[in-house]
Amino acid sequence: MALRPLSFGLRFRENGRTLRVQSSSRDRKGYVVEVERRGKPTRRRDHPSLAAALQDFAQTWRDRLH
């Protein structure tokens, strides 16, 4: 079994918005969600677990519909 469940990361892109989930360089067990939008600064949110990062990722991706 792997020590890190998400080795490479996720990236979704649509209409100038990019969402990424990747392992944190600061915290060995943590994950980072980055939201990049054209013309706006990149937002970066740190999470202590993969479950929390994926939940944030899913909520942010759904928010693009509204």
N, CA, C and O of each residue as an XYZ file, in Angstrom:
264
protein
N       0.840     -1.187      0.000
C       0.000      0.000      0.000
C       0.881      1.245      0.000
O       1.889      1.301      0.703
N       0.503      2.213     -0.771
C       1.281      3.444     -0.895
C       1.172      4.296      0.361
O       0.142      4.302      1.036
N       2.235      5.006      0.660
C       2.213      5.922      1.797
C       1.358      7.152      1.502
O       0.718      7.704      2.396
N       1.356      7.570      0.245
C       0.588      8.748     -0.169
C      -0.477      8.300     -1.166
O      -0.136      7.842     -2.256
N      -1.755      8.419     -0.819
C      -2.807      7.959     -1.722
C      -2.869      8.728     -3.037
O      -3.325      8.178     -4.040
N      -2.426      9.978     -3.060
C      -2.481     10.782     -4.281
C      -1.049     11.182     -4.639
O      -0.532     12.177     -4.131
N      -0.427     10.417     -5.499
C       0.981     10.634     -5.810
C       1.206     11.775     -6.787
O       2.191     12.502     -6.660
N       0.327     11.951     -7.749
C       0.577     12.903     -8.809
C      -0.263     14.165     -8.746
O       0.229     15.233     -9.108
N      -1.491     14.087     -8.308
C      -2.345     15.261     -8.214
C      -3.502     15.228     -9.197
O      -3.629     14.310    -10.007
N      -4.339     16.246     -9.108
C      -5.501     16.420     -9.976
C      -5.440     17.792    -10.617
O      -4.911     18.735    -10.029
N      -5.979     17.905    -11.816
C      -6.116     19.219    -12.435
C      -7.340     19.218    -13.321
O      -7.459     18.396    -14.231
N      -8.256     20.145    -13.054
C      -9.429     20.353    -13.900
C      -9.309     21.757    -14.474
O      -8.905     22.687    -13.775
N      -9.659     21.910    -15.746
C      -9.564     23.217    -16.396
C     -10.806     23.453    -17.237
O     -11.246     22.575    -17.979
N     -11.372     24.670    -17.110
C     -12.525     25.039    -17.926
C     -12.640     26.561    -17.958
O     -12.600     27.213    -16.916
N     -12.781     27.118    -19.150
C     -13.036     28.549    -19.352
C     -12.138     29.464    -18.528
O     -12.630     30.384    -17.874
N     -10.854     29.229    -18.551
C      -9.930     30.114    -17.856
C      -9.793     29.866    -16.368
O      -9.099     30.617    -15.682
N     -10.432     28.839    -15.855
C     -10.319     28.486    -14.438
C      -9.615     27.140    -14.342
O      -9.976     26.189    -15.036
N      -8.615     27.068    -13.482
C      -7.878     25.819    -13.261
C      -7.885     25.505    -11.777
O      -7.566     26.361    -10.951
N      -8.247     24.277    -11.442
C      -8.224     23.791    -10.058
C      -7.217     22.660     -9.970
O      -7.218     21.752    -10.801
N      -6.357     22.717     -8.961
C      -5.350     21.683     -8.768
C      -5.379     21.180     -7.337
O      -5.605     21.944     -6.398
N      -5.148     19.891     -7.186
C      -4.909     19.283     -5.879
C      -3.570     18.577     -5.993
O      -3.361     17.762     -6.891
N      -2.670     18.893     -5.083
C      -1.361     18.253     -5.087
C      -0.839     18.137     -3.667
O      -1.339     18.793     -2.754
N       0.155     17.309     -3.492
C       0.728     17.144     -2.162
C       1.460     18.423     -1.771
O       2.025     19.114     -2.619
N       1.442     18.721     -0.502
C       2.037     19.939      0.011
C       3.549     19.799      0.119
O       4.056     18.765      0.552
N       4.256     20.831     -0.272
C       5.712     20.811     -0.136
C       6.134     21.163      1.292
O       7.241     20.829      1.714
N       5.258     21.832      2.029
C       5.568     22.234      3.410
C       5.291     21.125      4.413
O       6.098     20.866      5.307
N       4.142     20.471      4.256
C       3.723     19.434      5.197
C       3.677     18.098      4.468
O       2.946     17.948      3.489
N       4.435     17.149      4.931
C       4.549     15.864      4.248
C       3.212     15.138      4.121
O       2.985     14.433      3.138
N       2.332     15.300      5.094
C       1.042     14.620      5.076
C      -0.081     15.480      4.516
O      -1.198     14.992      4.341
N       0.186     16.734      4.235
C      -0.852     17.653      3.809
C      -1.025     17.733      2.301
O      -0.222     17.211      1.528
N      -2.096     18.402      1.913
C      -2.424     18.611      0.502
C      -2.800     20.065      0.283
O      -3.195     20.760      1.220
N      -2.677     20.522     -0.952
C      -2.941     21.913     -1.311
C      -3.957     21.947     -2.446
O      -3.865     21.175     -3.401
N      -4.927     22.849     -2.329
C      -5.876     23.115     -3.411
C      -5.543     24.510     -3.933
O      -5.526     25.479     -3.174
N      -5.277     24.603     -5.239
C      -4.982     25.885     -5.873
C      -6.068     26.212     -6.879
O      -6.448     25.374     -7.696
N      -6.564     27.440     -6.812
C      -7.588     27.921     -7.742
C      -6.964     29.070     -8.520
O      -6.602     30.102     -7.954
N      -6.849     28.873     -9.811
C      -6.241     29.873    -10.678
C      -7.288     30.341    -11.683
O      -7.905     29.529    -12.372
N      -7.484     31.663    -11.761
C      -8.452     32.229    -12.708
C      -7.774     33.329    -13.496
O      -6.919     34.052    -12.984
N      -8.171     33.438    -14.745
C      -7.609     34.470    -15.603
C      -7.852     35.856    -15.024
O      -8.987     36.214    -14.712
N      -6.785     36.633    -14.880
C      -6.920     38.004    -14.402
C      -7.045     38.150    -12.901
O      -7.221     39.268    -12.417
N      -6.962     37.062    -12.141
C      -7.075     37.122    -10.680
C      -5.895     36.387    -10.056
O      -5.321     35.490    -10.674
N      -5.536     36.761     -8.844
C      -4.422     36.049     -8.193
C      -4.801     34.609     -7.842
O      -5.970     34.307     -7.601
N      -3.815     33.739     -7.816
C      -4.030     32.330     -7.479
C      -4.317     32.190     -5.992
O      -3.593     32.728     -5.154
N      -5.382     31.463     -5.673
C      -5.710     31.182     -4.263
C      -5.169     29.808     -3.918
O      -5.301     28.863     -4.696
N      -4.565     29.706     -2.760
C      -3.957     28.452     -2.307
C      -4.480     28.133     -0.920
O      -4.374     28.950     -0.006
N      -5.054     26.929     -0.762
C      -5.579     26.515      0.539
C      -4.934     25.193      0.941
O      -4.927     24.229      0.176
N      -4.394     25.169      2.152
C      -3.746     23.975      2.686
C      -4.756     23.146      3.471
O      -5.632     23.686      4.146
N      -4.617     21.819      3.371
C      -5.506     20.891      4.073
C      -4.680     19.797      4.737
O      -3.672     19.361      4.183
N      -5.095     19.352      5.911
C      -4.326     18.331      6.631
C      -4.507     16.918      6.076
O      -3.689     16.040      6.353
N      -5.566     16.687      5.295
C      -5.812     15.337      4.788
C      -6.295     15.389      3.343
O      -6.745     16.429      2.861
N      -6.195     14.260      2.668
C      -6.670     14.156      1.295
C      -8.180     14.319      1.228
O      -8.698     14.940      0.300
N      -8.888     13.766      2.204
C     -10.349     13.880      2.213
C     -10.792     15.342      2.276
O     -11.711     15.745      1.562
N     -10.149     16.125      3.118
C     -10.497     17.551      3.232
C     -10.172     18.294      1.943
O     -10.937     19.159      1.517
N      -9.052     17.968      1.322
C      -8.658     18.627      0.076
C      -9.630     18.286     -1.051
O     -10.003     19.161     -1.832
N     -10.041     17.026     -1.140
C     -10.984     16.630     -2.194
C     -12.367     17.229     -1.977
O     -13.058     17.563     -2.940
N     -12.768     17.364     -0.736
C     -14.051     18.000     -0.438
C     -14.022     19.469     -0.863
O     -14.981     19.962     -1.457
N     -12.937     20.163     -0.566
C     -12.781     21.561     -0.981
C     -12.730     21.659     -2.500
O     -13.345     22.551     -3.085
N     -12.007     20.758     -3.138
C     -11.910     20.726     -4.592
C     -13.290     20.562     -5.225
O     -13.637     21.287     -6.158
N     -14.075     19.611     -4.719
C     -15.402     19.355     -5.271
C     -16.332     20.554     -5.084
O     -17.072     20.914     -6.000
N     -16.297     21.161     -3.923
C     -17.151     22.325     -3.663
C     -16.764     23.498     -4.564
O     -17.638     24.186     -5.091
N     -15.488     23.727     -4.740
C     -15.018     24.818     -5.598
C     -15.384     24.558     -7.053
O     -15.768     25.482     -7.771
N     -15.270     23.316     -7.489
C     -15.619     22.983     -8.866
C     -17.122     23.149     -9.108
O     -17.534     23.624    -10.167
N     -17.931     22.758     -8.132
C     -19.388     22.945     -8.263
C     -19.761     24.426     -8.249
O     -20.726     24.819     -8.903
N     -19.014     25.254     -7.516
C     -19.323     26.687     -7.438
C     -19.198     27.378     -8.792
O     -19.786     28.442     -8.983
N     -18.458     26.813     -9.729
C     -18.319     27.448    -11.038
C     -19.633     27.449    -11.801
O     -19.784     28.208    -12.758
N     -20.591     26.611    -11.396
C     -21.874     26.530    -12.080
C     -22.822     27.656    -11.706
O     -23.817     27.891    -12.391
N     -22.516     28.348    -10.625
C     -23.426     29.399    -10.151
C     -22.917     30.779    -10.459
O     -23.571     31.767    -10.124
